[in-house]
Amino acid sequence: MKIAVLPGDGIGTEIVAQALKVLEALAGDGLRLEIEQAPVGGAAYDAAGDPLPPATLKLARAADAILFGAVGGWQYDQLPRAKRPEQAILGLRKELGLFANLRPAKVFPELVEASTLRPEVVSGMDILILRELTGDIYFGQPRGMRRLDNGEREGFDTMRYSESEIRRIAHAGFRAAMKRAKKLCSVDKCNVLETSQLWREVVTEVAREYPSVELSHMYVDNAAMQLLRDPKQFDVIVTGNMFGDILSDEASMLTGSIGMLPSASLDANNKGLYEPIHGSAPDIAGKNLANPLATILSAAMMLRYSLNQDRAADRVEAAVARVLARGLRTADIHKPGMQQVGTAQMGDAVVAAL
């Protein structure tokens, strides 16, 4: 299995290095990976004048999965938009057809006090949100700004989904549910929006192909409220681009630590790009301070969703839990009484726990 490794900028190189340690440790368990690295983001601009050089894109196309670090830095802020590091991730999503964004929001028992909600509300929470990534109001046409006959300016966007776009994200949601508790909640606003009416109809049709998965529907405003009231009622949530953007950010904050949260973006064949949801943090780059656990957990998602190595993924996630149970913490999650460790030491601890 071929993995394209794109460390990127800032802390990206440090956190990806720890995830690679973990993947290499799994080789003794029969996991065989061919790993090749390439520059991306600001590092690629510095080397080749392009945040997503043709050679990097070619490697990503040829790989079974992509492990991505983070991109960006203050030194690139004045570049033309097309040359900024962030264009690399947008380009990869577009060129590889990565339409399904998976964001887990899991509260580890050892970190339950970090959440802003009461411990009894979030303890045991383990949610996976699937956000459709390439359609909806963010990409629908027509869009723009115009001046009306009365001289007033008007902005307009178009919410648009085709049946095939809905069908493929629904299948991704049901496949994810099959790997978990076989429970899927589809979030829409079909009491107001025609787009959501079609969404609900298509998701209901796709559900017939997954009779063992329990399907429910919920309006997005109620879903936002329920995530705060009783988040543990959810297992897998599937929704459109705009609703998913909002709900996944809300859910991520329930865990209390952005440094612990992985993500994946998948195509129709479960090939994916895996990355932590945090940024490149240039202020702490090179200081052995960054938390690598989100990247390590992203690698676990890669093993599960793109490489079909569920046992290896389980082992990595269990190793992370054991390290936290031992009281090891990087600076972002450290509290008095815990043992503070650096980036490399946290990676070593996960390898030892394996």
Sequence and secondary structure as in RCSB ss.txt:
>XXXX:A:sequence
MKIAVLPGDGIGTEIVAQALKVLEALAGDGLRLEIEQAPVGGAAYDAAGDPLPPATLKLARAADAILFGAVGGWQ
YDQLPRAKRPEQAILGLRKELGLFANLRPAKVFPELVEASTLRPEVVSGMDILILRELTGDIYFGQPRGMRRLDN
GEREGFDTMRYSESEIRRIAHAGFRAAMKRAKKLCSVDKCNVLETSQLWREVVTEVAREYPSVELSHMYVDNAAM
QLLRDPKQFDVIVTGNMFGDILSDEASMLTGSIGMLPSASLDANNKGLYEPIHGSAPDIAGKNLANPLATILSAA
MMLRYSLNQDRAADRVEAAVARVLARGLRTADIHKPGMQQVGTAQMGDAVVAAL
>XXXX:A:secstr
 EEEEEEESTTHHHHHHHHHHHHHHGGGGT   EEEE   THHHHHHHS SS HHHHHHHHHSSEEEEEE   GG
GTTS GGGSTTHHHHHHHHHHT  EEEEEEE  GGGGGGSSS HHHHTT EEEEEEE S GGGT SS EEEE TT
S EEEE      HHHHHHHHHHHHHHHHTTTSEEEEEE TTT HHHHHHHHHHHHHHTT TTSEEEEEEHHHHHH
HHHH GGG SEEEE HHHHHHHHHHHHHHTS GGG EEEEE TTS EEEEESS   GGGTTTT S  HHHHHHHH
HHHHHTS  HHHHHHHHHHHHHHHHTTEE GGG  TTSEE  HHHHHHHHHHH 
